[in-house]
């Protein structure tokens, strides 16, 4: 059984809450203020049969391999990557959006995107195996634990995966700074896949060719473009806003 060390209170807390992987051991820094701060976390872990240890800070530094642990690490089973079949269980026009990321390599950006995706109600996040930051403890920490809840699918060929989704009735919309069509002025069909390219390089040409729509986020100011994590947040919450506005509204009728 492969295991790894999660570090940081949010990542560990959300791993416990999600229940998607086993938490085998929780280590807290043996200082009174740290132990007090994480009393609830420790109690929750003990309720679930997790071994609890109080250790010197140096042991936590070693387990976190230099990552910022804030006095908390946990030994957990490896991250449970979702399967393609899990995505196929949710389809049709009312299916939540899917997010596809091409060449997002920075763990901080990846984590921030996953946090936005979870909060915006994204159904799944698809990434290529060889051109993406892997789902490491650093990504879990950067996502404030959102990685532990997200349905993450890693594929061999992203362009081929998009083609298969199109065959299932999905529309594919890519985001690109230089696109002529603006996000806010364009009707977004359902079900929808949103594609973002990586830091500075954007989508590869093969991935871009799979897009039915290529849209830009209007912006002002001297900077060339938004950070990919910021662009993801803007786009996903715009989609969420539209979906909520289109939902049938019910209320109490007049007497």
N, C-alpha and C positions, 0 to 999 in steps of 0.2 A: 504494500500500500504506500503510494507516494504521498508525502506530506510537505508542507511549506509553512513558513512563519508569516502570519499576518501581523501588522503592527499599526498602532494608533487606535484610540478608543472607538472611533466611528466604524472603522473597518471591522474590528472584532465584534462590536455590538451588532452590526447588521448581519454578520455571518451567523451569529446566534439567532437573530430574529428571522432570517430567511430560511434557515434549516436546510439549505441545499447541500451543504457539506458538513462533515462531522468536525466538531471542535474537540480536540483531544486533550489539550492542556492550555491553561491560562496562566500566564506569569505576570505578576505585578511587581513594580519596583518597591522594595522593602523600606519605604519611608512613610511615616504616619500621615502626612498630608496627601500622599498618593493613594494610600489604602482607604482613607476617608472618602476621597473624591470618587473612587470606583467601587464603593460598597454595593450599590445596586447591580452593577455589572458582575461583580464577584458572586453575589447571591443568585443571580440568574444562571450563571455558569454552573454553580454547585447544584442547583435544582435539576440541571440536565445531565448530571453525572460527570461533569468536566473536572479533571484534576486541577487544583489551584495551588500555585507555588508563589511564595514571596522571595524574591531574589535581588541581589545587588544590581545596580544600574548597568554595570559592565556586562552582565549576562544578557540583558535586554539589548544593549548596543550590538553585541555579537549576533544575536538572533535576528535582529533587524538589518544586519549588514550595513550599518551606517544610516539607515532611514530614521526619520523623526518619529519615535514611538510614543512619546509623552507618558512613559511609564507603563505601557501595556503592550504585550505581544501574546499571540496565541498560535499553537501548532494545530494546523487544520489539514484535512485531506485536500487534494488538488482541486482546482476550480472545475466545476461541471459544465463544460461547453455544451450548448444545446445542439440538437440534431436538426437536420433539414426537415424531417418528418414533423417535428414539433411546430414548425412554422406553418406547415400545410394544414394543421388542425384549425387554424383561424383564417377564414377567407371571406370573400364577398365584399360588397360595397361598404358595409359597416365595420369592416376589419380596421383596427388601429393602423396608423402608418408604420412602415418599416424604414429603418435608417441603414444606409450602406456607406461605409467609409473606405476610401481608396488611398492608401499610403499615409495614413495618420500614424506617425512613428513615435511621437513624443508622448511619454506616459502621462505627463501632466495634462496635456491637451486631451488625450484619450479619456482620462478619468473625468475631466470636466464635461466632456461631451456625454459620457454615460450618465452623469448626474442629471444633466438637462433632459436626456432622452427618457430616463425613468420618470422624472417629474412631469414631463409633457405627455405621458401615456403611450410611448412608442411600444409597439408589439414586439419587435426584435431588432437587434443590431447585427449587421452582417459585415464581416471583415475578411480580407484575404489572409491566408496563413503566412505567406512569405513577405507581405508588404504592409504589415501593421504591427503596432506594439502589442505584445502578447498580454493576456490577462494576469499580470503579476501582482504581488502584494503592493508594489508601488502604485499600480493603477487603482487598486482597491482603495488605498489611502487617498489618492488624489480625487477619487470619485466620492469621498465621504461615505464609503460603503455601498454606493449604488451598484457597483459591479456585482455584489452578492445577490442582488434581486433581478438584474437584467438578464434577458434571454439573449445570449451572445452566440452567434453562429460563425464558425470559421470555415471558409470555403477555399478550394484549390484555385478556382478561377472566378473572379468577381464578375467579369463581363458575362460569362456563361450563366452564372447564378441569376443575374439580372434578366437575361434572355428567358430563363425558365419561369421567373416570376411574371414576366410579360405574357408568357404563354398561359398563365393561370388567370390572366385578366388584370394584373396590376399595371398601372401607369408608372413611369419612371421620370422623376424630375431631378435634374442636376443643378447644383448651385455653382455659379461662376461669376467672378467679378465683372468680366467684360460682356456678359450677355446683354442683349438688347431688351429683352422682356423683363419687367420688374415683378418681383414676388407679389407685391400688394395689388397689382393691377391685373393679375392673371387668375382665371378660374382654375382651381385645382381638382382634378377628377379623383375618384375613388375606385378601388383601393389604391394607395399611393406608396411608392418607394422614393425616399429622398436620398440623393447621393451627394456627398461632399468629398472633395479631394484634399490631399495632405498639405502640410505646411509649405507654402511657397511654390509648390509644384502643381497643385491642382489635380484634376482627374486625368488619368491616362487616356489616350485617344480611343482605345478600344472600349473603355468604360463609357466615355462620353457618347460614342456612337449608339449606345444602348438607350440613351435618354430620349424620351418623347418630348420633353420640355427642358430647356436650359434657361435658368432664371438668375437674375441678379438681385441683391439687396441694395436698394438705393441708399446712398450715404453722402455726407458732405465732409468737407475738411481736406487737409493736405495728405493724409495717409492713403496709401495705395489700396488697402483692403482691410477687412476685419480679420482678426484672428479666427482660425477655423472653429474653435470652441464657441466663440461669441456668435459666429454665423450660424452654427448649429442651433444654438439657443433661440436666436431670433426666428429662424425658419420654423422650428418645431412648435414654438408657442404661438406663432401666427396660424399654423395649421390647427392647433388645438382650439384657438379662439374661434376659428371658422366652424369647426365641427360642433362646438357647443352652441353657437348661434343657430346652426341648422337643426339642432335637436328639437323634436316636438316638445312644446312647453305645455305643462299641465298645471292646473291650479284649482282652487276651490271656487265653484260657481256661485253666483249670487243667489240669495234666497228670494 
